[in-house]
Amino acid sequence: MIAVAVLGGAPAAEAATPTPEPAAAQLKPATGEVGGSAGLYAVAGGLVVAAGGAATWLRRRRSGAH
């Protein structure tokens, strides 16, 4: 590949196309701050899922299908 020099001594390919900024540089860093009740909702959601699994297990066990 032959690089053609432009004014200032830079190769033509570097002078014609600017270096794009990474998309990650435009994002704000996560601060880790959420609402005060987020943990409560997570625990309550886990309990709902566990209760649903227990109900399904009992239903299958009582019906005789293992």
C-alpha positions in Angstrom: 0.0 0.0 0.0 1.3 3.4 -0.9 0.6 6.3 1.5 0.4 9.7 -0.1 1.6 12.6 2.1 -0.7 15.6 2.7 0.4 18.9 4.1 2.0 18.4 7.4 3.3 14.9 6.5 0.3 12.8 7.6 -0.8 10.0 5.3 -3.8 10.6 3.2 -5.9 7.9 4.8 -5.4 9.4 8.3 -6.2 12.9 7.2 -9.3 12.1 5.3 -11.1 10.0 8.0 -11.2 11.3 11.6 -11.0 8.7 14.4 -14.5 8.0 15.7 -15.1 8.2 19.4 -16.0 4.9 21.1 -19.7 4.5 22.0 -18.7 3.6 25.6 -17.0 7.0 26.0 -20.4 8.6 25.6 -22.1 6.6 28.4 -22.4 7.9 32.0 -20.9 5.5 34.6 -23.4 3.7 36.8 -23.6 5.2 40.2 -25.3 2.2 41.8 -28.1 4.3 43.3 -31.6 2.9 43.0 -34.8 3.5 45.0 -34.8 2.5 48.7 -37.4 -0.2 48.2 -35.6 -2.0 45.3 -34.2 -4.6 47.6 -37.6 -5.2 49.1 -39.2 -5.7 45.7 -36.4 -8.2 44.8 -36.9 -10.2 47.9 -40.7 -10.2 47.5 -40.4 -11.3 43.9 -38.1 -14.1 44.9 -40.7 -15.2 47.5 -43.4 -15.2 44.9 -41.4 -17.4 42.6 -40.5 -19.8 45.4 -44.2 -20.0 46.4 -45.2 -20.7 42.9 -42.6 -23.5 42.6 -43.8 -25.0 45.9 -47.4 -24.9 44.8 -46.5 -26.7 41.6 -44.5 -29.3 43.4 -47.3 -30.0 45.8 -49.9 -30.2 43.0 -47.7 -32.8 41.1 -47.0 -34.8 44.3 -50.7 -35.0 45.2 -51.7 -36.1 41.7 -49.2 -38.9 41.8 -47.2 -37.7 38.8 -43.5 -37.5 39.8 
